[in-house]
């Protein structure tokens, strides 16, 4: 892959896709292709076929997905399995037909069973039952991973799958009813801080509401007031988090340095050739909330509601495989949250409310048991 290679980034407006696009631009790649959903519907087989025949990309990064929180996964089960399968089938198959040199498919650690051993290695895929709430989404990601592997084995393609852990960063979803744990807690802390400091104009601008009474009523639904922020569960579950630009760095490293042949030993049964991508370290939800409070500068209390769900108690992926190949993350959690908070404040000042709305094809990669999600469309929970 050189600087003039034609590289198609599918899903370039989401959390991960936007970070990947920026990474390639920063590295001086000059021939990048990307389309909005309105310009190219990846569930449309004929449209994808025509796109590949016309553009003939050399390399493909498939970060587009139908993604959302636990409520969306559990409610729109048919949408999640159908749309993701269609996207994967169309893009992967057309990449094969058009002779793409390398494709990188971004899946999710939702592919692993609920009771997988810790730390969870790539060999844990398909060894147990999946979380019920996001099973259709997880199965679609397993299917995409197996498609890449199967096309490699049958057709000699060079398609690689990665399974990132919980992600956060710029272009994340900050909607209080839909966001994952890091952006969800961060925004709750920020709004509570504005209340505490009586910065009501900024509060109303952030929420896009007209009156303080409306804001107070709305925030009360999420356990947010001037003096405290409620967190679901008792704070003891552990989770791991990777900054989106670190994932983009991993994508660049893999595209430049790793081939499918590097991911197996020519054993009789070649399987589980995907790569976990993460920091290989975790943190409790309580520690995370305290860290975010420090970064935001909120002076109030954290209220851990033990009557509400904790979710899975411990999650940790084994990233020794990607580490052995030469890549490790660079951005620690505090630094990443600080950068994310600055981006959030800049977005609010710029009036970019659309940043907090979920797009049709984004890459939020909601690992249901690894993140805090919305359980009843009203509050953020430890899912």
Secondary structure, DSSP 8 states (H G I E B T S, - for coil): --TTS-EEEETTTSHHHHHHHHHHHHTT---EE---TTT--TT-HHHHHHHHHHH--SEEEE-------HHHHHHSHHHHHHHHHHHHHHHHHHHHHTT-SEEEEE--GGGB-TT--SSB-GGGBTSS---STTHHHHHHHHHHHHHHHHHHHHH---EEEEEE-EEE-TT----TTT--HHHHHHHHHHHHHHHHTT-HHHHHHHHT-S-HHHHHHHHHTTTB-SSEEEEES-S--EE-EEEHHHHHHHHHHHHHH--GGGG----SS-----EEES-S--EEHHHHHHHHHHHHT--SEEEEETTS---SSB--B--HHHHHTT------HHHHHHHHHHHHHHHHHTT-GGGGS--SS------GGGSEEESSSSSEEE-
